[in-house]
C-alpha cells in the first residue's frame, strides 16, 4: 500500500487532471475514509477557491444523510485535500454493466434519486453534474447517495457563457441544454432534472439518448434534437414511465418538472399501480407538480417576426453570403436577448460567435468593440484541440504573410496564437490605412467560410468611433464569404446627423445585404402571456396584474422582469400551496393590486432604474 501521512491508500477510486480520489485506511481508528486531493503541486488561486468551494458546499449539506460527510480540509504531502466518510457502495454506472433491473427496481431507484435531489435543491444548491457515476448505491440498505459537488453552485441562477466545448463543466452525455451556454437561458435547479432524465433514460434503456464522440455535435443534440422515447427502444417500458423521462429531458426548463415533489408523486403513482395491478396505466403527469419557486420564463415574447429576420439572414450566411442586421431599440428592450437566440443554429453549423461592446466613455479607443470581439475569438481558438488550433495557425500565417504585425498592433491577443511576427515597414497615414484594410480583409477571410460561419455582434453602436464605422463599412462592401455582422444601437440616442446614420446610408448604396429591426415595447397581450406563464394562471386571472405592470413599465422587457422580481422579493406576490391544491381553477400565486399600488412605485419607467440597480 501507498503511505499517505496518517493514512494508507487502499485503492484509487478516481483520477483526473484536477483531482484524485483515494480510499484510505486510518489504522489507529481501524476505519476507512475517502480522501479527495487536488492534483496539482502549485494550484493557482482559482483552483484553490474551487476546491475549497466544494468543501464548503458539502459542509452546508451535512444534515442530508445521503450526501458524503466531510470532516476537514487540510494538506497531505503538500497537496490540498479533504477527507470524507466512506459509504462504500457501487456507482450506478458500474451496476449498469452487471445488472439488469426490473421496472419495479428502476422506479424505486428513481424515487430515491429524486428525493435526494430534492433535499439538495431545498438547501439552494444546484449539483450540475448528476450522472450515473455520481450516484452511489449503499450496499447496507440499498439507499442512494449522491457524490461529487466539484462544480456545484449555491446560486439560485447562473448565466453560463458561450464557450468552447473543450472547457465546459459537467459530463457531456448528461449536460443540460442551458448548461452548454448556447441556449440563451439562465441555469437554475431544473438543470439537474434534465441530467437526471438522461440518467433514467440510461437506467431504462442501457444507452444514452445521444451517442457521438464529437463534442460539438453532442451539444447540438442536447439543445436541438429530440431523443428517441425509451419505450420505442424497449417495448417493456411502460408508456407513462417513458413520458416521465421525456418530460425531464425537455429542452426548456419551463417544460420540465418544476419540483422534485411533483416528480416523486408521479413515480409513486406508477409504483402503487404496479403493486396493485401489476400494470401501469397512463395518467396525466404533473398534477401535483407545485410550481412554488418564482421563475420568469426566459422565452421571447412578441419577437417572432424579428427573430425570423435574424434566423433567415443566418441561413443565407451559411450558404456563403455576407449579411448585416441592425437592431434598434431603447435600453432594456431586449436587443441582446434577441441576438443570443442565434446560438443554437451557430452550434449546428459549427460557427463562431464573437461579440464586443462600444463604450460611451472610451470613444477615443479605435476599434474597441472589434478588438474585444476578436480577443473573444482568440480565447475560443486557444481552447481547441491542438491539431485544430494548428490548422488555424497555419491558415492565418499563410494568409497574413509578412503582415501579421499589422493585425497584432490592433488586436494584441492574436500574438498568443501566431506568435511573434516580423516588424512592418512604416508608411504614411494613407498608405498605412490602405495596408491595414487589405490585411484585415485577409485576416477575417480566415474565419469566414460556409464550413464555419463567423457571427460578430457589436453592441451599443451609437458610441462607435469613426475608425470602427469605416471598417464595418469596408467589411460589408467587400462581401466576405459567410460573415454575419449584427449591430445593436439605441435609436433614441441617434439623430440624422449621427455618423452611424451616414455609415448605414453608405452601406445601403452598395450591393451589401443589410436588414433593419426595430424593437418596440411589449404589448398588453404579450405581457399578459408572460405573466400567465410565470404564475400558471389564466389570462383572466392575470389581467389585473398585467394592466398594472404595463402601466408601470411601458412594456420594456427588462423593467417588466425587474418589477415582478421586486414585487416577489417584497412579499407582494406570494405562493399559496393550499389554493393550488384545492382546485385547478384556484391560483397558487396571489397578489393584492391595491397593496402593490400602495407601494408607491413611480409610473415613469426611467425612474425605476435606481430600484433595480441600487
SVG drawing of the C-alpha trace seen along z (x, -y; Angstrom):
<svg xmlns="http://www.w3.org/2000/svg" viewBox="-62 -66 73 75">
<polyline fill="none" stroke="black" stroke-width="0.4" points="0.0,0.0 1.0,-3.6 1.6,-5.5 0.0,-9.0 0.8,-10.6 -1.6,-9.1 -3.4,-7.1 -2.6,-4.2 -4.1,-4.2 -6.1,-1.1 -7.1,-1.9 -7.6,-4.8 -11.3,-5.3 -10.9,-8.2 -8.2,-10.3 -8.4,-13.3 -6.2,-16.3 -7.9,-18.1 -8.4,-15.7 -7.5,-12.2 -9.9,-10.3 -8.4,-7.6 -10.0,-5.1 -7.7,-5.2 -7.4,-3.5 -6.7,-5.1 -5.0,-2.3 -5.3,-4.0 -9.1,-4.0 -9.4,-0.8 -11.7,-2.8 -11.7,-3.7 -12.2,-7.2 -12.3,-8.9 -9.5,-11.3 -10.0,-13.8 -6.8,-15.5 -6.3,-18.5 -4.0,-17.0 -1.5,-19.9 1.7,-20.8 1.2,-24.5 -2.5,-25.3 -3.5,-28.8 -5.9,-30.8 -8.9,-29.9 -8.2,-26.2 -7.8,-26.5 -11.0,-28.5 -12.9,-25.9 -11.6,-23.1 -12.5,-24.9 -15.9,-25.7 -16.7,-22.0 -15.7,-21.5 -18.0,-24.4 -20.9,-23.1 -20.5,-19.6 -20.4,-21.3 -23.7,-23.1 -25.3,-19.8 -24.0,-17.8 -27.5,-17.4 -28.6,-15.4 -28.0,-11.8 -27.2,-10.6 -24.5,-13.2 -20.9,-12.4 -19.9,-13.8 -16.8,-15.9 -14.6,-16.2 -11.6,-18.5 -9.9,-20.4 -6.1,-20.3 -2.8,-19.4 -1.3,-16.0 2.2,-15.7 2.0,-19.3 -1.3,-18.5 -4.5,-20.2 -7.1,-17.6 -10.3,-17.0 -11.4,-13.8 -14.9,-12.3 -16.7,-9.3 -16.6,-6.1 -20.0,-4.9 -18.7,-2.0 -21.2,-1.0 -21.2,-0.9 -22.0,-3.5 -25.0,-3.2 -22.6,-3.3 -20.8,-0.2 -24.1,1.6 -25.3,0.9 -22.5,3.3 -23.5,6.2 -27.2,5.9 -30.5,5.5 -33.1,4.1 -36.8,4.8 -39.3,1.9 -40.1,2.1 -36.5,1.6 -35.9,-1.2 -38.9,-3.1 -37.6,-2.6 -34.2,-3.9 -35.7,-6.9 -37.8,-7.9 -34.8,-7.6 -32.6,-9.8 -35.4,-12.4 -35.7,-12.5 -32.0,-13.3 -32.0,-15.8 -35.0,-17.5 -33.1,-17.8 -30.1,-19.3 -32.3,-21.9 -34.1,-22.7 -30.6,-23.8 -30.4,-26.1 -27.7,-24.0 -27.6,-23.1 -25.5,-19.9 -24.8,-20.5 -23.3,-17.0 -26.0,-14.4 -24.9,-11.3 -24.7,-7.5 -21.1,-7.8 -22.1,-10.3 -24.9,-8.1 -23.8,-5.5 -26.0,-2.7 -25.2,-1.9 -24.9,1.9 -26.1,1.9 -29.6,0.5 -29.8,0.0 -30.2,-3.7 -29.0,-6.2 -26.1,-8.6 -25.1,-11.5 -21.4,-12.5 -19.0,-14.9 -20.1,-18.5 -17.0,-19.8 -18.9,-22.1 -22.0,-22.7 -23.2,-26.2 -25.0,-27.9 -26.6,-30.4 -30.2,-30.1 -29.5,-31.2 -26.3,-31.1 -25.7,-32.6 -23.4,-30.3 -21.4,-31.9 -21.0,-30.6 -17.6,-28.9 -15.7,-26.0 -17.0,-22.5 -13.5,-21.7 -13.8,-23.8 -17.4,-23.2 -18.2,-22.0 -20.1,-18.8 -20.4,-15.4 -21.2,-15.8 -23.7,-12.9 -25.8,-14.3 -25.3,-18.1 -28.5,-20.2 -29.1,-22.4 -28.8,-25.6 -25.6,-24.4 -23.9,-24.4 -24.2,-28.2 -25.8,-28.0 -29.5,-28.3 -29.8,-32.0 -31.2,-30.7 -30.0,-31.0 -29.3,-27.9 -31.2,-27.0 -32.1,-23.9 -34.2,-22.5 -30.9,-21.8 -30.4,-18.9 -33.8,-17.4 -32.5,-17.2 -29.4,-15.4 -31.5,-13.1 -33.7,-12.4 -30.7,-11.3 -29.6,-9.2 -33.0,-7.5 -33.0,-7.1 -29.8,-5.1 -31.0,-3.2 -34.1,-2.0 -32.5,-1.5 -28.8,-0.8 -27.9,-3.6 -27.6,-7.4 -30.1,-9.3 -27.4,-10.8 -24.3,-8.8 -21.4,-10.6 -17.8,-11.3 -18.0,-14.7 -18.4,-17.3 -20.0,-20.0 -22.4,-17.5 -23.4,-16.2 -24.0,-19.8 -26.3,-20.3 -28.2,-17.2 -28.8,-18.3 -30.1,-21.8 -32.0,-20.9 -32.5,-17.2 -35.4,-15.2 -34.3,-11.9 -36.0,-8.6 -38.5,-7.8 -37.4,-5.0 -40.5,-2.9 -39.5,-2.9 -36.2,-1.3 -37.7,1.1 -41.4,2.0 -41.4,3.4 -41.0,-0.1 -44.5,-1.4 -45.5,-4.4 -46.1,-6.7 -42.6,-5.9 -41.2,-6.8 -43.2,-10.0 -41.8,-11.0 -38.3,-10.6 -39.0,-12.7 -40.7,-15.3 -37.5,-15.6 -35.5,-15.9 -37.4,-18.8 -35.1,-21.4 -36.7,-24.3 -36.7,-24.3 -40.2,-25.7 -41.4,-22.5 -39.8,-20.1 -41.0,-19.1 -40.9,-22.2 -40.4,-20.3 -39.0,-17.1 -42.3,-16.6 -44.2,-16.6 -41.8,-14.1 -41.9,-11.8 -45.7,-12.0 -45.9,-10.7 -43.3,-8.0 -45.1,-6.9 -48.4,-6.6 -46.6,-4.3 -45.2,-2.3 -48.6,-1.9 -50.3,-0.9 -47.7,1.7 -48.1,3.1 -51.9,3.2 -52.5,4.5 -49.0,5.3 -49.8,2.8 -49.1,-0.9 -51.9,-2.7 -51.5,-6.1 -52.4,-9.2 -51.9,-12.9 -48.5,-13.9 -47.5,-16.9 -50.9,-17.1 -49.1,-17.5 -46.1,-19.4 -46.5,-22.5 -44.5,-25.4 -43.9,-27.3 -40.5,-28.6 -40.6,-32.0 -39.3,-31.9 -40.0,-34.3 -39.9,-32.3 -36.9,-33.0 -38.5,-32.6 -39.1,-35.5 -42.5,-37.2 -43.7,-39.3 -40.5,-38.9 -41.5,-36.2 -41.1,-38.4 -37.8,-39.9 -36.4,-36.5 -37.3,-35.2 -35.5,-38.0 -32.4,-37.2 -32.5,-33.5 -33.3,-33.7 -30.3,-36.0 -28.1,-33.5 -29.4,-30.7 -28.2,-32.7 -24.8,-33.3 -24.4,-29.6 -24.6,-29.0 -21.8,-31.6 -23.3,-35.1 -22.5,-38.1 -25.3,-39.8 -25.7,-42.6 -28.6,-43.1 -29.1,-46.4 -31.2,-46.1 -32.5,-49.4 -34.3,-50.0 -34.2,-51.5 -32.0,-50.2 -33.6,-47.1 -35.9,-46.5 -34.2,-43.1 -31.7,-43.6 -29.0,-41.4 -31.5,-38.7 -32.8,-38.5 -29.3,-38.2 -28.5,-35.3 -31.2,-33.2 -28.8,-32.6 -26.6,-30.5 -28.4,-27.3 -28.1,-27.5 -24.4,-28.6 -23.7,-25.4 -25.4,-23.3 -23.3,-24.9 -20.1,-24.8 -19.7,-28.5 -18.0,-31.0 -19.9,-33.7 -17.8,-36.7 -19.0,-39.9 -17.8,-43.3 -19.4,-46.4 -18.6,-50.1 -18.3,-52.3 -19.7,-55.8 -16.6,-57.0 -14.0,-55.2 -14.9,-56.6 -11.2,-57.7 -10.1,-54.0 -10.1,-52.9 -11.8,-49.6 -12.6,-48.9 -15.6,-46.6 -14.0,-44.9 -10.8,-44.2 -13.0,-42.8 -14.7,-40.5 -11.6,-39.1 -10.0,-38.7 -13.0,-36.6 -12.3,-34.6 -8.7,-34.1 -9.9,-32.7 -12.1,-30.2 -9.3,-29.2 -6.9,-28.6 -9.3,-26.1 -9.5,-24.0 -7.7,-20.7 -4.1,-21.2 -4.5,-19.7 -7.4,-22.1 -5.5,-25.1 -2.5,-24.2 -4.8,-24.3 -5.9,-27.8 -2.4,-29.0 -1.2,-27.6 -4.0,-29.3 -3.5,-32.6 0.2,-32.7 -0.3,-31.8 -3.0,-34.5 -1.2,-37.2 2.2,-36.6 4.7,-39.1 2.0,-41.5 0.9,-39.7 2.2,-42.5 -0.4,-44.8 -3.2,-42.8 -1.3,-42.3 -0.9,-46.1 -4.7,-46.4 -5.6,-43.1 -2.7,-42.2 -4.2,-38.8 -3.6,-37.5 0.1,-37.1 -0.9,-34.4 -2.0,-32.3 0.5,-33.1 3.5,-34.1 6.0,-36.9 5.8,-38.4 8.3,-40.4 8.4,-44.1 6.5,-46.0 7.7,-48.9 6.4,-52.3 4.2,-54.0 2.4,-57.3 -1.1,-57.6 -3.0,-56.9 -0.7,-54.0 -0.8,-52.5 -4.6,-52.7 -4.8,-51.0 -2.4,-48.3 -4.5,-47.7 -7.7,-47.5 -6.1,-44.9 -4.5,-42.8 -7.7,-42.9 -9.6,-41.6 -7.2,-38.7 -7.4,-38.1 -11.1,-37.9 -11.3,-35.7 -9.5,-33.0 -12.6,-32.7 -15.4,-33.2 -16.3,-30.0 -19.6,-28.1 -17.9,-25.2 -17.6,-27.6 -19.5,-30.9 -18.4,-33.8 -21.0,-35.9 -19.8,-39.1 -22.1,-41.0 -21.2,-44.7 -23.4,-46.3 -24.0,-50.0 -23.0,-51.1 -24.3,-54.6 -20.9,-55.0 -18.7,-53.6 -15.6,-55.5 -15.2,-56.6 -12.4,-54.0 -14.8,-51.2 -17.6,-52.5 -15.4,-52.7 -14.1,-49.2 -17.6,-47.8 -18.4,-49.6 -15.4,-48.1 -16.3,-44.6 -19.7,-44.8 -18.6,-46.4 -16.1,-43.6 -18.6,-40.8 -16.8,-38.3 -18.0,-34.8 -20.2,-33.5 -19.7,-36.7 -22.7,-37.8 -22.4,-41.2 -25.1,-42.1 -25.1,-45.5 -27.3,-46.9 -27.8,-50.5 -30.1,-52.8 -32.1,-54.7 -33.2,-57.3 -29.6,-58.4 -29.1,-58.7 -30.3,-61.6 -30.0,-62.2 -26.6,-63.9 -25.1,-61.0 -22.1,-59.3 -23.8,-55.9 -26.7,-57.1 -24.2,-58.2 -22.4,-54.8 -25.7,-52.9 -26.6,-55.1 -23.3,-54.4 -23.6,-50.6 -27.1,-50.7 -25.8,-52.3 -23.7,-49.1 -24.8,-45.6 -24.5,-44.6 -27.3,-42.7 -28.5,-44.8 -31.6,-44.4 -33.1,-46.7 -35.0,-45.5 -36.7,-48.0 -37.7,-46.5 -40.9,-48.0 -42.1,-47.6 -44.2,-44.6 -47.9,-44.9 -50.6,-44.3 -51.2,-40.8 -47.5,-39.9 -47.2,-40.9 -50.4,-39.0 -49.0,-35.9 -45.7,-36.3 -47.5,-36.8 -49.8,-33.9 -46.8,-31.6 -44.9,-32.9 -47.8,-32.3 -49.5,-29.4 -52.8,-31.1 -55.4,-32.0 -55.4,-35.2 -58.4,-36.4 -56.7,-35.8 -53.5,-37.6 -55.4,-40.6 -55.4,-43.0 -51.6,-42.4 -50.9,-42.8 -52.6,-46.2 -50.5,-47.4 -47.3,-46.0 -47.9,-47.6 -48.7,-50.9 -45.5,-50.8 -43.0,-49.6 -44.3,-50.8 -43.7,-47.3 -39.9,-47.4 -38.9,-43.7 -36.1,-44.5 -38.2,-46.6 -41.1,-44.1 -38.8,-41.4 -37.2,-43.6 -40.6,-44.9 -42.0,-41.4 -38.9,-40.4 -39.2,-43.4 -42.9,-42.5 -41.8,-39.0 -38.9,-40.0 -41.1,-42.5 -43.7,-39.8 -46.3,-41.4 -46.6,-38.3 -46.8,-35.1 -47.5,-31.4 -50.4,-29.8 -50.0,-26.0 -53.5,-25.4 -55.1,-27.3 -53.2,-25.4 -54.0,-22.0 -57.7,-22.6 -58.7,-23.3 -57.1,-23.7 -59.3,-26.9 -57.7,-28.4 -54.4,-30.2 -51.4,-29.2 -49.8,-32.5 -51.6,-35.5 -51.3,-39.3 -53.2,-42.3 -53.3,-45.1 -54.3,-47.7 -51.4,-46.7 -49.0,-46.9 -50.3,-50.3 -49.7,-51.5 -46.1,-50.6 -45.8,-53.9 -43.6,-52.9 -43.4,-55.7 -45.3,-55.5 -42.1,-56.7 -40.2,-53.7 -36.9,-55.7 -37.3,-56.3 -37.4,-52.6 -33.7,-52.2 -32.4,-53.0 -34.7,-50.4 -33.1,-47.7 -29.5,-48.8 -29.1,-50.3"/>
</svg>
